[in-house]
Amino acid sequence: MNLSVGRTGQMAAHKSVPTLEVLRIVVFNLITYILIGLPLAVFPSLVHGKLGFNALTAGFLISLQYLATLITRAPVGSLSDSRGPKHAVLAGLICAAGSGACILMASITASPLIVLFWLALSRLWLGTAESGTGTGCIAWGVGRVGAHGTAKVMSWNGVASYGGIGIGAPLGVMLDHHAGLTGIALTTIGLSLTGVVFCLLTPGTTKIGGHRISLLKVFGHVVPFGMVLALGSAGFGTIVAFITLYFASRGWEGAAYALSAFGVSFVAIRILFANLIHRFGGFPVALVSLLIQFGGLILLWLAQARWQAIAGATLTGCGMSLIFPAMGTEVLQNMPAASRGAIVGAFTVFLDVALGATGPAAGLVIDYDGYAAVFLAAAIAVMIGECLALYLFRATYFRQRPSAAP
């Protein structure tokens, strides 16, 4: 296959991808991530401050959501393929309502231990909800607009994810201040059920027949692409978890500006430049993105002033923004459409694992050599991802090149 012709065809196809058609599916992911954001700034202080449990318990409570998401990614992917992605999204929204019901039970319970139980159960339901809507919305969106719209669907889902948390976290604090857990619970239930109603009214996709590969083969195919995603997520994990402590260790104020700069640059690149994936291909965009993120992390490591650290966070956000849709586009290339949900679910597992492992791994680095060193370690991980992506790109390119005439 001639790659230049293939890219031209992709670029022409990209122009026909209707954004509104993508957004009407992405909205369900936005709802779920708003609900994910609601308790993020509330539960830790509640568990540690008011209920009297230690910080480790508070941290474990938050981590339960990610554990549930990790465990349910593969089953949800199979559900999306066998019953249709709309069913996966519906299941996710119903699980989100279940999370709200558990929070409501916690709000009317007096015993700290029982409150902790209901909150833990709510986190498990919410993690399952994230699997359902996250995997289902991508498969549903691609099913509606066609495989040539994969990058656009993934990009807008990413915007919905980070934007939803950005909306949900301050909203949760406000609700807690005015109405306590009851307000968070009722908002969670109300938004979830509203999403269910609109989901039922939104056209689904025709069930895709044909060959469906086994989960073992799915993971075998996804692993190298997922490793690039995991290594390329090091910047996000370190900045979100440790930028505030890094600023404090240097005596700088304004860590919030660095976080805002990271988030704004991430979302802006997703919205403005996602079309580059179809213009140039997933691998070239991922390779450039990883280099930009590497530069941002090195700048954070070497920063001697606050503005340099903020600039490093901005570059890191720019560099990380397109890695997920770029590698996601490549991982779906030449794979059966009937296994799309399973592939997306397996691919996203690597992001879940990376974000879950970043905290402990970075903590070890910090204990050994201080806060700045964690950004150097993240930069090294990103560079390893760059080398792996380059290897995959070369292998794919030479496999697709027509053999020379004898």
Residue, then its C-alpha position, 0 to 999 in steps of 0.5 A: m500500500n502506498l502510504s501517501v495515497g492512504r494518508t490523502g484518503q484519510m485526510a479527505a475522509h476526515k473532512s466528512v466527520p460530523t462534529l455534532e454527531v460525535l458530541r451527541i455521544v461524547v456527552f454521556n462520557l462528560i456526564t460520567y466524568i462530572l460525577i467522577g469529579l464530584p467526590l474527588a475533593v470531598f471524600p478524602s477530607l471527609v474520611h480523614g478529617k471528619l470520620g477519623f480514619n488515617a490518610l492511607t485509608a482515604g487514599f485507598l478509598i479514592s483508588l478503589q474507583y481505578l481498581a474497579t475500572l481496571i477490572t471491568r475494562a475487558p468485560v465491558g469491551s466484550l459487552s460492547d462488541s456482543r450487545g452494542p456500545k449503546h448497551a455498555v454506555l447504558a450500563g455505565l450510567i446505571c452503575a453511576a446512579g448506583s454510586g449515587a444511591c450508595i452515597l445517599m445511604a452514607s449520608i443517612t448513616a451515623s457509624p463511621l465504619i458503615v459510612l466508609f463501607w457505603l463510600a467504598l461501594s460507591r467508588l466501585w460502582l463509579g469505577t464500573a461506570e467509567s468503564g461502561t461510558g468510556t469504552g462504550c462512547i468511543a466504540w459508539g462514536v466510531g460506529r456512528v461516524g466510521a473508522h476514519g473518525t477514530a481520532k476525532v472521537m477519541s480526542w473529544n472523549g478526552v476533552a470530555s473526560y478532563g473537562g468533566i473532572g474540571i467541572g465536577a470537582p469544584l461543583g462537588v465542593m460547593l454541593d458539600h458546603h451547602a447540602g453535604l453528602t445528600g446534595i452530592a448523592l442526589t446530583t449524582i443520581g439525577l445526572s445519571l438518570t438524565g443520561v439514561v433517558f437521553c441515551l435511550l433516545t439516541p440512535g445506536t449502531t447496528k450490531i457488527g457481525g463478522h469475525r471477533i478475535s479472542l481476548l487473549k489475541v486482543f491483549g497480544h495485539v494491544v500490548p506494544f501500543g499500550m506500552v507507548l500509551a503507558l510510558g507517554s502518560a508519565g508526565f500527566g501522573t507526575i504533574v497532577a500528583f506532585i507539582t504542588l509539592y514540587f513548588a512548595s519544596r522550591g518556595w514558589e507560589g502558584a502551583a495552581y497556575a501550573l496545573s491550569a496551564f497543563g490542563v488548558s494546553f492539553v484541551a486546546i491541542r486536542i480541539l485544535f490539532a486532532n486532525l493532524i492524526h488523519r493528515f499525517g498518521g498516528f505514529p508521526v503525531a505520537l512521535v512528535s508529541l512524545l518529544i514535546q512532552f520530553g522537553g517539557l519534563i526536562l524543563l520542569w527538572l531543570a527549572q530555576a524559576r516559577w515561570q520555567a516550571i509553568a512553561g514546562a507544565t504547559l509543554t508537557g500538556c501539549g505533548m501528552s494531549l494527542i498520544f491517546p488518540a494517535m496510538g488509539t488510531e493505530v491500534l485499531q488499524n486493520m483489526p476486526a470492527a466486531s472486536r472494536g470495543a474489546i480493543v479499546g477497553a484493553f488499550t485503555v487498561f494501560l492508561d489506568v495501570a500507568l496512572g495507578a502506578t505513577g504515584p508509588a513509583a514517583g514516591l520512591v524516586i522522591d525519597y531517593d533524590g527529591y521532587a525535581a528528580v521525579f520529572l527526570a524519571a518521567a522524562i526517561a519513561v517518555m523517551i523509552g516510549e518514543c523509542l518503542a513508538l519509533y520501532l513500531f512505526r518502522a515495523t509498520y511502515f516496512r510491512q506496508r511498503p510494496s516490495a521492490a520489483p525483481 
